[in-house]
Structures are given as structure tokens and as C-alpha cells.
Amino acid sequence: MSKLRIKECFKCSKQKDVMYRCRYDEIKDWVFLCRNCLKQIKNLFGNTYQYGGTWKSKKK
């Protein structure tokens, strides 16, 4: 039996199956963003945006 894994988007608070770990602007800690919020952040903070990996609710 697999454990249900849930993460919430740092920006919009929606729960998604796939999240993207990143940091940007003045945020020094890693945060998780959904795909839509990630696109917005990359456009707004392209010079400080740092990708940290993809998180998926279902492990292989």
C-alpha cells in the first residue's frame, strides 16, 4: 500500500501531482511551485530564479 504524498504550491496553495522545487528573488529557502506559478516566476525573476528539481506524487 503506497502512502499518499501531497504538496501545496507556495504561491497559489493548490495541490498538484507534480511540483517544481525552486528559489528566487529574496527567497533563500527552496519552495515548491505548480507549473503555472513556475512559468510566472521564471518570467518575473529570470535573473534570480534557480531550479532545484521536480517532485512527483507517484514514485516509480
CYANA upper distance limits for C-alpha pairs under 8 A (distance plus 0.5 A):
  4 LEU  CA     57 SER  CA      8.00
  5 ARG  CA     57 SER  CA      5.79
  5 ARG  CA     58 LYS  CA      8.07
  6 ILE  CA     15 GLN  CA      7.35
  6 ILE  CA     16 LYS  CA      8.09
  6 ILE  CA     17 ASP  CA      8.05
  6 ILE  CA     57 SER  CA      6.97
  7 LYS  CA     15 GLN  CA      6.38
  7 LYS  CA     16 LYS  CA      7.43
  7 LYS  CA     17 ASP  CA      8.48
  7 LYS  CA     19 MET  CA      8.00
  7 LYS  CA     32 PHE  CA      8.19
  8 GLU  CA     13 SER  CA      5.73
  8 GLU  CA     14 LYS  CA      6.01
  8 GLU  CA     15 GLN  CA      5.07
  8 GLU  CA     16 LYS  CA      7.45
  8 GLU  CA     32 PHE  CA      7.75
  8 GLU  CA     33 LEU  CA      8.23
  9 CYS  CA     13 SER  CA      5.05
  9 CYS  CA     14 LYS  CA      5.92
  9 CYS  CA     15 GLN  CA      6.80
  9 CYS  CA     16 LYS  CA      8.12
  9 CYS  CA     19 MET  CA      7.82
  9 CYS  CA     32 PHE  CA      6.08
  9 CYS  CA     33 LEU  CA      5.10
  9 CYS  CA     34 CYS  CA      6.06
 10 PHE  CA     31 VAL  CA      6.69
 10 PHE  CA     32 PHE  CA      6.19
 10 PHE  CA     33 LEU  CA      6.17
 11 LYS  CA     33 LEU  CA      7.16
 11 LYS  CA     37 CYS  CA      7.20
 12 CYS  CA     37 CYS  CA      7.82
 14 LYS  CA     34 CYS  CA      8.25
 16 LYS  CA     34 CYS  CA      7.13
 17 ASP  CA     56 LYS  CA      6.32
 17 ASP  CA     57 SER  CA      5.60
 17 ASP  CA     58 LYS  CA      8.14
 18 VAL  CA     34 CYS  CA      7.38
 18 VAL  CA     35 ARG  CA      8.37
 18 VAL  CA     54 THR  CA      7.56
 18 VAL  CA     55 TRP  CA      6.18
 18 VAL  CA     56 LYS  CA      5.09
 18 VAL  CA     57 SER  CA      6.90
 19 MET  CA     32 PHE  CA      6.29
 19 MET  CA     33 LEU  CA      5.94
 19 MET  CA     34 CYS  CA      5.41
 19 MET  CA     35 ARG  CA      7.37
 19 MET  CA     54 THR  CA      6.45
 19 MET  CA     55 TRP  CA      5.61
 19 MET  CA     56 LYS  CA      7.03
 20 TYR  CA     32 PHE  CA      5.80
 20 TYR  CA     33 LEU  CA      5.69
 20 TYR  CA     34 CYS  CA      6.79
 20 TYR  CA     35 ARG  CA      7.69
 20 TYR  CA     38 LEU  CA      7.75
 20 TYR  CA     51 TYR  CA      8.08
 20 TYR  CA     52 GLY  CA      7.77
 20 TYR  CA     53 GLY  CA      6.49
 20 TYR  CA     54 THR  CA      5.13
 20 TYR  CA     55 TRP  CA      6.51
 21 ARG  CA     30 TRP  CA      6.71
 21 ARG  CA     31 VAL  CA      6.02
 21 ARG  CA     32 PHE  CA      5.01
 21 ARG  CA     33 LEU  CA      6.97
 21 ARG  CA     51 TYR  CA      6.76
 21 ARG  CA     52 GLY  CA      5.32
 21 ARG  CA     53 GLY  CA      5.79
 21 ARG  CA     54 THR  CA      6.59
 21 ARG  CA     55 TRP  CA      7.66
 22 CYS  CA     30 TRP  CA      5.89
 22 CYS  CA     31 VAL  CA      6.05
 22 CYS  CA     32 PHE  CA      6.89
 22 CYS  CA     33 LEU  CA      7.98
 22 CYS  CA     49 TYR  CA      7.58
 22 CYS  CA     50 GLN  CA      5.92
 22 CYS  CA     51 TYR  CA      5.09
 22 CYS  CA     52 GLY  CA      5.45
 22 CYS  CA     53 GLY  CA      7.87
 23 ARG  CA     27 ILE  CA      6.42
 23 ARG  CA     28 LYS  CA      6.81
 23 ARG  CA     29 ASP  CA      6.93
 23 ARG  CA     30 TRP  CA      5.60
 23 ARG  CA     31 VAL  CA      6.62
 23 ARG  CA     48 THR  CA      8.40
 23 ARG  CA     49 TYR  CA      6.42
 23 ARG  CA     50 GLN  CA      5.86
 23 ARG  CA     51 TYR  CA      7.47
 23 ARG  CA     52 GLY  CA      8.20
 24 TYR  CA     28 LYS  CA      7.78
 24 TYR  CA     41 ILE  CA      8.28
 24 TYR  CA     45 PHE  CA      6.97
 24 TYR  CA     48 THR  CA      5.63
 24 TYR  CA     49 TYR  CA      4.83
 24 TYR  CA     50 GLN  CA      6.71
 25 ASP  CA     45 PHE  CA      6.86
 25 ASP  CA     48 THR  CA      5.95
 25 ASP  CA     49 TYR  CA      7.40
 30 TRP  CA     52 GLY  CA      8.08
 33 LEU  CA     37 CYS  CA      6.40
 33 LEU  CA     38 LEU  CA      6.14
 34 CYS  CA     38 LEU  CA      6.51
 35 ARG  CA     39 LYS  CA      6.85
 36 ASN  CA     40 GLN  CA      7.12
 37 CYS  CA     41 ILE  CA      6.66
 38 LEU  CA     42 LYS  CA      6.57
 39 LYS  CA     43 ASN  CA      6.84
 40 GLN  CA     44 LEU  CA      6.67
 41 ILE  CA     45 PHE  CA      6.10
 41 ILE  CA     46 GLY  CA      7.86
 41 ILE  CA     49 TYR  CA      7.95
 42 LYS  CA     46 GLY  CA      5.37
 42 LYS  CA     49 TYR  CA      6.72
 45 PHE  CA     49 TYR  CA      6.07
